Amino acid sequence: MTKPLVALDESGNTGQDLTNPAQPIFSLASVHLSDSETKEAIKILAASEGVETKFSSLIRSLAGRQRILSLFESPYAKVDKAKTYVVHKRYMIVGKIVDLLIEPLAYRNGFNLYQRGRNIAMTNLYYTCLPTVCGEDEFTDFLGKFVEMIRKKDKCSVMQFYDSCRRMYHCAKVQEFRRDIAVILKSAEIIGEVLRASDATQLDPSVTSFIQHCHAWGSCLDCDFDVVYDESKPIRKQQTLLSILMAKDEQQVQVGYDYRKMLLPLKATGIHFGDSKKVKQLQIADIIAGASTYWARGLAGAKADSYFCDQLEQHGIRGLVIGCIWPSADVTPKDLGTEEIGGIDMIDYITDLISRQERKREHR
């Protein structure tokens, strides 16, 4: 029996330029449509038969925008057929600073930063307050220097990042925030270890977004499914890790905390890369990804047609969002929805999973 097919495409991936103010949003969309459903969806979008549909082309005209809205009115853009995951890139960078620099320090001191959403609370605190207490320019420079350090991993980029961090410390107008910045400065003690264990794809939003889509479709379809992804360098580079997260010789376990729990291994059978001219479901994923990014840009205050963003909202695009990495001012477990106690630490589980799978491969 043929397995269900899920097709994914992304929008707003600016590669290394994560702090680009003109492109603040990344979205990954996925669709589960039969060939006949895809054909009907393309009829809604294409001005003439045989023309490949692209969001970047349709958004340029009123007629094209109406076709996009018509897709969202159809049964082919409902949550059982389509899903999207949205990432605010500047906020994501702050989250990576917490994950890569602060969490290891906390772990060494016997403190689990992921329980009860402490990592999210800290990310919200930094993102909301540091631009105000230290200055927007210093904060932007700080984010840029962090991205450069993770990508280059050389002494110069490390020095420039911590110099930026020290400038923020001295610029802080509120004394208590200096203590929060000092925590980041303390990570200089372990930065060599952090950089050896990390690579640039950890800053790419596509990998995290892909895992969330696989989890969502696993719950929705409740069976194994095939995946086709429009060409993506970060996904291709992390294909080995992602295949381990799909290992079929492992028992399913619910890992994570509170609303962030998911079943591993994922029910996807692997990753195939496709051409949207041949796998036409990718064309529909492109439209939904592009529309998601455009709509979320409006929410983030970036340049976008507010009227069209409102129309996308009214046509139900929010209902397709399965999750997001998005800033808020919430810092308490109650506000964050992370009050539930207990769970299996995802990082520990994945580390053990990788070790198990590597041992199995050695004995084959």
C-alpha positions in Angstrom: 0.0 0.0 0.0 1.3 3.4 -1.0 2.2 5.6 2.0 0.8 9.1 2.3 3.0 11.8 0.8 3.8 15.1 2.6 5.4 17.9 0.5 7.3 20.8 2.1 8.6 24.1 1.0 10.1 27.1 2.8 9.9 30.8 2.4 12.1 33.6 3.8 15.3 31.7 4.3 18.1 34.3 4.0 20.9 32.0 4.9 23.6 33.7 6.9 21.8 37.0 6.8 19.5 36.2 9.8 19.3 39.8 11.1 18.1 41.3 7.7 15.4 43.8 8.8 13.6 43.4 5.4 13.3 39.6 5.8 12.5 39.0 9.5 10.3 35.9 9.0 10.9 32.3 8.0 8.0 29.9 7.2 7.9 26.2 6.4 4.7 24.9 4.9 3.6 21.3 4.2 0.7 19.8 2.3 -0.8 16.3 2.1 -2.7 16.3 -1.2 -3.5 13.5 -3.7 -2.6 14.1 -7.3 -6.2 14.9 -8.2 -6.5 17.3 -5.2 -3.3 19.0 -6.3 -4.6 19.4 -9.8 -7.7 21.1 -8.6 -5.7 23.4 -6.3 -3.5 24.4 -9.2 -6.5 25.2 -11.3 -7.4 27.8 -8.6 -4.0 29.3 -8.7 -2.8 29.2 -12.3 -3.9 31.8 -14.9 -3.4 29.2 -17.6 -2.8 25.4 -17.8 0.8 24.3 -17.6 2.1 27.4 -15.8 4.0 26.8 -12.6 2.5 28.7 -9.7 4.8 30.7 -7.4 3.8 32.9 -4.5 6.5 35.4 -5.6 4.7 35.9 -8.9 1.1 35.9 -7.7 1.7 38.4 -4.9 2.6 41.1 -7.5 -0.9 41.6 -8.9 -4.4 42.0 -7.5 -5.6 39.1 -9.6 -2.8 36.9 -8.3 -3.6 37.9 -4.7 -7.2 36.9 -5.2 -6.1 33.5 -6.5 -4.1 33.1 -3.3 -7.1 33.9 -1.2 -9.2 31.6 -3.3 -6.9 28.7 -2.4 -7.4 29.5 1.3 -11.2 29.4 0.7 -10.8 25.9 -0.8 -10.7 22.5 1.0 -7.0 22.2 -0.1 -5.8 24.7 2.5 -7.4 23.4 5.6 -5.5 22.0 8.6 -6.1 18.4 7.6 -4.5 19.1 4.3 -1.9 21.9 5.0 0.2 23.1 7.8 2.7 25.9 8.4 5.3 26.8 11.0 6.5 30.4 11.5 9.8 31.7 12.9 10.7 35.2 13.9 14.4 35.1 13.1 15.7 37.8 15.4 13.9 36.2 18.3 15.2 32.8 17.3 18.8 34.1 17.5 18.1 35.1 21.1 16.7 31.7 21.8 19.9 30.1 20.3 22.0 32.3 22.6 20.1 30.9 25.6 20.3 27.3 24.2 24.0 27.3 23.2 25.6 29.6 25.8 23.5 29.7 28.9 21.9 26.2 29.0 25.2 24.4 29.2 26.2 26.5 32.2 22.9 25.8 33.9 23.3 22.1 33.2 26.7 22.0 34.8 25.2 23.4 37.9 22.4 20.8 38.0 19.7 23.2 36.7 17.4 22.1 33.8 16.6 25.2 31.9 14.0 23.5 29.7 11.7 22.4 32.6 8.7 24.7 33.1 9.8 26.8 30.1 12.7 28.6 31.8 14.5 28.8 28.5 11.5 30.5 26.9 11.1 32.9 29.8 14.8 33.9 29.6 14.6 34.4 25.8 11.5 36.6 26.2 13.2 38.6 28.9 16.3 39.2 26.8 14.4 39.9 23.6 11.9 42.3 25.3 14.2 44.2 27.6 17.8 44.3 26.2 17.0 46.7 23.3 15.4 49.1 25.7 18.0 49.0 28.5 21.1 48.7 26.3 20.0 50.4 23.0 18.6 49.0 19.8 21.9 49.5 17.9 24.0 47.6 20.5 21.4 44.8 20.6 21.4 44.4 16.9 25.2 44.4 16.8 25.2 41.8 19.6 22.9 39.5 17.6 25.0 39.9 14.4 28.2 39.1 16.3 26.7 36.0 17.8 25.6 34.7 14.4 29.1 35.4 13.0 30.8 33.6 15.9 28.8 30.5 15.4 29.4 30.4 11.7 33.1 31.4 11.7 34.3 29.8 15.0 37.6 31.7 14.9 39.3 33.7 17.6 38.5 37.1 16.0 34.7 36.4 15.9 34.7 35.1 19.5 36.5 38.2 20.6 34.1 40.5 18.7 31.1 38.8 20.2 32.2 39.1 23.8 33.4 42.7 23.2 29.8 43.4 22.0 28.4 41.7 25.1 30.6 43.8 27.3 29.5 47.0 25.6 25.9 46.0 26.3 26.8 45.3 29.9 28.2 48.8 30.4 25.4 50.4 28.4 22.7 48.8 30.5 20.6 51.5 32.2 19.1 49.1 34.8 21.5 47.4 37.2 19.6 44.1 37.5 20.0 43.6 33.8 23.7 43.7 34.1 23.5 40.5 36.1 21.5 38.9 33.2 24.2 40.0 30.7 26.9 38.8 33.0 25.5 35.3 32.6 26.2 35.5 28.9 29.7 36.8 29.5 30.4 33.8 31.8 29.8 31.5 28.8 33.3 32.6 27.6 34.5 29.9 30.0 33.0 27.1 27.8 32.9 28.8 24.4 35.5 26.5 22.9 33.5 23.4 23.8 30.3 25.0 22.5 31.8 25.9 19.1 33.4 22.4 18.7 30.0 20.8 19.3 28.0 23.2 17.1 27.7 24.0 13.4 26.1 26.8 11.4 23.0 24.7 10.6 22.0 25.1 14.2 21.1 28.7 13.4 19.0 27.7 10.4 15.2 27.6 11.2 14.4 24.9 8.7 15.6 21.9 10.7 13.5 22.7 13.8 10.6 23.6 11.7 10.9 20.3 9.7 10.9 18.3 12.9 7.7 20.1 14.1 6.0 19.3 10.8 6.9 15.6 11.0 5.5 15.5 14.5 2.3 17.2 13.5 1.7 14.9 10.5 2.6 11.8 12.5 -0.2 12.8 14.9 -2.6 13.7 12.1 -2.1 10.7 9.8 -1.2 8.2 12.6 0.9 6.1 10.2 4.2 6.2 8.4 4.5 8.7 5.6 6.9 9.7 2.9 8.4 13.2 2.7 9.4 15.3 -0.3 11.2 18.6 0.3 12.0 21.3 -2.2 15.8 21.6 -2.3 17.3 22.8 1.0 21.0 22.8 1.9 20.5 22.8 5.7 18.1 19.9 5.5 20.4 18.0 3.2 23.3 18.6 5.6 21.4 17.4 8.6 19.9 14.4 6.7 21.9 11.9 8.8 20.6 13.3 12.1 17.1 13.5 10.8 17.2 9.9 9.6 18.1 8.9 13.1 15.1 10.7 14.5 13.0 8.5 12.1 14.7 5.2 13.1 12.1 2.5 12.7 13.9 0.0 15.0 13.2 2.2 18.1 10.2 2.1 20.4 8.0 5.3 20.3 8.5 7.5 23.3 7.0 10.8 24.3 9.8 13.2 25.0 9.9 16.8 26.0 8.0 18.9 28.5 4.5 20.3 28.8 3.0 21.4 25.4 6.4 20.9 23.8 6.2 17.1 24.0 6.4 15.0 20.9 6.6 11.3 19.9 10.0 10.0 18.7 11.0 8.5 16.5 9.2 10.5 13.9 6.8 8.6 11.6 8.4 10.1 8.4 10.2 7.4 6.4 13.0 9.6 5.2 13.6 12.7 3.1 13.5 13.0 -0.7 14.3 16.2 -2.5 12.0 17.1 -5.3 11.4 19.5 -8.2 8.2 21.5 -8.0 7.7 21.1 -11.8 7.5 17.3 -11.3 6.1 17.0 -7.8 3.3 19.6 -8.1 2.3 19.3 -4.4 5.4 21.5 -3.8 3.8 24.3 -5.7 0.9 24.4 -3.2 3.4 24.3 -0.3 5.2 27.2 -1.9 2.0 29.3 -2.0 1.2 28.5 1.7 4.8 29.1 2.8 5.0 32.4 1.0 1.6 33.6 2.3 2.6 32.6 5.8 5.8 34.6 5.7 4.0 37.6 4.2 1.2 37.5 6.8 3.7 37.1 9.7 5.8 40.0 8.4 2.8 42.1 8.9 2.4 40.9 12.4 6.1 41.7 13.1 5.7 45.2 11.9 7.8 44.7 8.7 6.9 46.1 5.3 3.8 44.4 4.0 0.3 45.3 2.6 -1.7 45.4 5.8 -5.0 45.0 3.8 -3.8 41.7 2.2 -2.4 40.5 5.6 -5.9 41.1 7.1 -7.5 39.2 4.2 -5.1 36.3 4.8 -6.1 36.3 8.4 -9.8 36.4 7.6 -9.3 33.5 5.1 -8.0 31.3 7.9 -4.2 31.3 7.5 -3.8 31.4 11.3 -5.6 28.1 11.6 -2.8 26.3 9.6 -0.1 27.4 12.1 1.0 24.3 14.0 3.6 26.2 16.0 5.9 29.2 16.0 9.1 30.7 17.4 7.7 34.1 18.3 8.4 36.8 20.9 6.2 37.6 23.8 6.4 39.3 27.2 5.4 36.1 29.0 7.9 34.9 31.7 5.9 32.8 34.2 5.1 29.1 33.8 1.3 30.0 34.0 1.5 32.6 31.2 3.8 30.4 29.1 1.6 27.3 29.5 4.5 25.3 31.0 3.2 24.6 34.5 3.1 20.8 34.0 5.9 19.1 35.9 7.7 16.0 34.6 8.7 14.6 31.2 11.8 13.2 29.4 14.5 15.7 28.5 14.6 15.8 24.7 18.3 16.6 24.4 19.2 13.7 26.7 16.9 11.4 24.8 18.3 12.4 21.3 21.9 12.1 22.6 21.1 8.5 23.8 19.2 7.8 20.5 22.2 8.8 18.4 24.6 6.7 20.5 22.3 3.6 20.2 21.9 4.0 16.4 25.6 4.4 15.9 26.3 1.3 17.9 23.7 -0.6 15.9 25.4 0.5 12.6 28.8 -0.6 13.9 27.4 -4.1 14.5 25.7 -4.5 11.1 
